[in-house]
């Protein structure tokens, strides 16, 4: 039986490699809009964050997502990420 490859991605805050399903994806669309991508397939430049409130707070405080996406990230994106973590 063939073993399936597990997609691994790196959190931009902790630089820790994890399975793609254990991370949250934030995307800058070609139009320049920043959105949370629950499917992991949205078009645009994507970055990954660990599913951890401390990591998201650090990303917000130090503007890590803004640096990686080359655009200002609105606070409602961070609020969406907190809600996603609370619902899990």
KENU-61536 format. One record per residue (C-alpha): x negated, y negated, z. Coordinates in steps of 0.25 Angstrom, whole numbers, padded with zeros to 4 digits, always signed. Each point is the difference from the previous one (the first is absolute). Layout:
BEGIN
XYZ ...
END
This chain:
BEGIN
+0000+0000+0000 -0005-0014-0004 -0003-0010+0012 +0007-0013-0003 -0009-0013+0001 +0005-0009+0011 -0001-0015-0004 -0008-0008+0010 +0000-0015+0001 -0008-0010+0009 +0007-0010+0010 -0006-0014-0003 +0000-0003+0014 -0006+0012+0007 -0008+0005-0012 +0005+0014+0004 +0004+0010-0011 +0013+0007+0002 +0011+0007-0008 +0008-0009-0009 +0013+0004+0007 -0006-0005+0014 -0002-0014-0006 +0009-0012-0003 -0002-0007-0014 +0001-0014-0003 -0001-0005-0014 -0002-0013-0008 +0009+0001-0012 -0005-0005-0014 +0009-0012+0003 -0008-0004+0013 +0011+0005+0010 -0005+0008+0012 +0010+0011+0004 +0000+0013+0008 +0000+0012-0008 +0007+0012+0006 -0002+0009-0012 -0015-0002-0002 +0003-0002-0015 +0003-0015-0002 -0008-0007-0011 -0011-0009+0004 -0012-0001+0009 +0002+0008+0013 -0006+0001+0013 +0002+0010+0012 +0002-0002+0015 +0001+0010+0011 +0013+0002+0006 -0004-0007+0013 +0005-0013+0006 -0013-0004+0005 -0006+0002-0014 +0011-0009-0007 -0002-0010+0011 -0015-0001-0003 +0003-0001-0015 +0009-0011+0003 -0009-0008+0009 -0012+0001-0008 +0007-0001-0014 -0006+0013-0005 +0011+0003-0010 -0001-0015-0006 -0014+0003-0002 +0002+0013-0007 +0012-0004-0008 -0006-0014-0004 +0013-0007+0004 +0007-0005+0013 +0008+0011+0006 +0014-0005+0006 +0003+0004+0014 +0013+0007-0004 -0009+0011-0006 -0006+0002+0013 +0014+0000+0007 +0004+0011-0010 -0012+0009+0004 +0003-0002+0014 +0014+0005-0002 -0005+0012-0008 -0008+0004+0011 +0011-0002+0010 +0009+0009-0008 -0010+0012+0000 
END
